[in-house]
């Protein structure tokens, strides 16, 4: 997670994000981009996000209709076409058959041509497509060609965006190839549980905007270490379903367990693994890197995650190990370093040694290591193992140009791209107006994109009750579209930010994206009954799509127990009545439909209300105690 290191950055209120969203909804919807279109684009360029890098118009148009078929020969083509068929149906375009053989007027043709992979500088229609580029041709038929299955898939995302604006497309051709290999989003579902519905929406929208990498820092419920299963976790089946969705939509989901700092979600109940300071105080957030048992523990978690995550990368965090402290308080770290690397070794060498041992372990499992940059202070004599990808978020002594010169793959995860619950929010308009691109790191802008893998936005829950998921979604949407644009093509395809955001209105959300702000009951007074428990409350929809429950004695809220990131995340914490406050997010609830009623789920803790044998209302994860199912009677 991210903490005080960013406290000097400007804050932006949630109100600004809401106003921006309303302006976005009010923006004009363009059907085609003319003079203000993508750089290098011709007249009447179709509107997409990211913007098409080029467009050669032709006479005529393509018409999508009832007779349209998806023509796909070969297994890779068939997989792409099957996904497109699912999405066309979800988007309201009807059921479209997938066939093989010759194409006819109105058909959509999917082709994978490996010979088109080599990138070159020839004319339109002749360029290589690389791993993810595609060629789209619109005329009597609509055809998309990729050198790989992924490239063809991205061509179908463009088709879906165009059809979202109407069934008639202008005739023409484009070759559209991304500039950066990694185009992503990072989500810390650490400590605070984020619903899988929200994450599934994110995966769909990422793919729709041609983003391909999702970093998830989260806890998977452990069979090997049940003592670590404090709430915030996901079940293995939940992660398997999410990973399968990512694979279907060509989004690689990379897991992270932050270490050796920020380890408290895992070792708060394992004092034997906690670093001890010179006064004998245990540090629950710091893993003792000098102990073999600590390394064995961490790698056992890696093995367990490998049961559900299939990415070829592993993120170990490696940030903020000494946040709020320093190595001088832990003399055993220096002793370990000198014993292993000699008299000139530094405490930082012990830290780098831990990173390198994890690198070796990951490589032995066929995975590449990724780390944050702030632990690379330059106070080490032992180098980080070659091939470790460094994700640069903070301006420290070792600059991006130095890391690149040393040969490390470099991803831009700049703080400027952060969205922190209840804290700093990326100034997307300002970045767009500045033509921000992935060469612009914190503290340094590089002259070329050589060695830069790409960029991502990052979502952090530093004040877990500062915003709800639905509020985070509103703020994330423009940032997601912007980073998609800046990593795929030109960082400034339109003359103004308003014109750029109008693109998002034109293409909308991905097919299958669900509106999580819908409330299943109308505002009014209801009696809630679950077993022997009865609650009468006024149900009122909140502006972010939850409900407040006002009783005669106050509004229902979760309170008490241990606070984590300002949130009562302790299972069994009381659901009580407090002074009604529209700003109190702990008073916001989801009414989750069940076969015989509704579950009451807190919008922040994501735990459901359980009724105890003595009639008290308490919160529990659904796999620890059965949630109460409430029948509602109006009036």
Secondary structure as UniProt FT lines:
FT   HELIX           4..6
FT   TURN            7..8
FT   HELIX           14..26
FT   STRAND          32..33
FT   TURN            35..36
FT   TURN            39..40
FT   TURN            43..44
FT   STRAND          45..46
FT   STRAND          56..63
FT   TURN            66..67
FT   STRAND          70..72
FT   HELIX           75..90
FT   TURN            91..92
FT   STRAND          98..99
FT   TURN            105..106
FT   STRAND          108..112
FT   HELIX           114..116
FT   TURN            124..126
FT   TURN            130..132
FT   STRAND          134..138
FT   STRAND          142..146
FT   HELIX           149..163
FT   TURN            164..165
FT   STRAND          168..176
FT   STRAND          182..188
FT   HELIX           196..208
FT   TURN            209..210
FT   STRAND          213..217
FT   HELIX           226..228
FT   HELIX           236..248
FT   TURN            249..250
FT   STRAND          252..259
FT   HELIX           264..267
FT   TURN            268..269
FT   HELIX           271..273
FT   STRAND          274..276
FT   TURN            278..279
FT   STRAND          282..287
FT   TURN            289..290
FT   HELIX           292..305
FT   TURN            306..308
FT   STRAND          313..317
FT   TURN            321..324
FT   HELIX           327..329
FT   HELIX           331..341
FT   TURN            343..344
FT   HELIX           347..364
FT   TURN            365..366
FT   STRAND          368..372
FT   TURN            374..375
FT   TURN            386..387
FT   STRAND          389..392
FT   HELIX           400..405
FT   TURN            406..407
FT   STRAND          410..412
FT   HELIX           415..417
FT   STRAND          418..420
FT   TURN            421..422
FT   HELIX           428..433
FT   TURN            434..435
FT   TURN            438..439
FT   STRAND          440..441
FT   TURN            442..443
FT   STRAND          444..445
FT   TURN            450..451
FT   STRAND          452..460
FT   TURN            464..465
FT   HELIX           469..488
FT   HELIX           497..507
FT   TURN            511..512
FT   TURN            516..517
FT   STRAND          524..530
FT   TURN            531..532
FT   STRAND          533..541
FT   TURN            543..544
FT   STRAND          547..551
FT   TURN            552..553
FT   STRAND          554..559
FT   STRAND          563..564
FT   TURN            565..566
FT   STRAND          567..568
FT   TURN            571..572
FT   STRAND          574..578
FT   TURN            582..583
FT   HELIX           585..587
FT   STRAND          589..594
FT   TURN            595..596
FT   STRAND          597..602
FT   TURN            603..605
FT   STRAND          608..611
FT   TURN            613..614
FT   STRAND          617..620
FT   TURN            622..624
FT   STRAND          630..634
//
